[in-house]
């Protein structure tokens, strides 16, 4: 069994990005600049954004953090998005989700100039991804593609099962795995109303679990030798940890690791890759790679 080490892969990719930034600046070019907008004080979001700012430093990027309290109005936030769209010093930016209930996330996402949408959430980027045009691809599916590629997992002609159909993981993942230029695989998408779920999973050469249910994938759902990618990061109470919780994946790792040919751990698998892919998208934004 191969342990797919997302932490080490992310470290390597960040070093590659930093080397590219050093080349750009040596030629008199400017450092990529990422801005992040954080609303409120949600613990998870604070940690994500802090880590995004840290990753910018590691990659040699400029970063700007813009904070609002929970009571910011939608109009104020939309005005901030408009300012960032117009700010030529900012190559790309993200608005950290979730947003407070009184703000429409969709309206905010659609207000972002798709040429600066390094999260790849804008419908223009989602649509371009679906038809194979150059665009920003959202971080989690992009990170999974990189993990598979960099660990020599053959995808072409293989059977890939995606568990989950969310807009940010399941749907784009299935779309990418199906496309010739990315996964070139045969793809099945399973969800809460799918029948014969165990049998369908057992047919997978590559099983990507993104349903947010801790330990859902058990050993009897995995074909011997299959590659198992665990996207789950559910916080489960654990009084023995200093924080009072631990992260639990969608896969019963201890049991599945003896059946799988390769598997990602949680934490240390897909998670570290996502911030790293945001850095890759920001580098692309700085270089005007997709929207010259
Ligand atoms: N919240 C959780 N993941 C993400 C992400 O990738 N981007 C943004 N903007 N918010 C998130």
Boltz pocket constraint, residues with backbone or C-beta under 6 A from the ligand:
constraints:
  - pocket:
      binder: B
      contacts: [[A, 48], [A, 94], [A, 95], [A, 96], [A, 97], [A, 98], [A, 119], [A, 139]]
      max_distance: 6.0
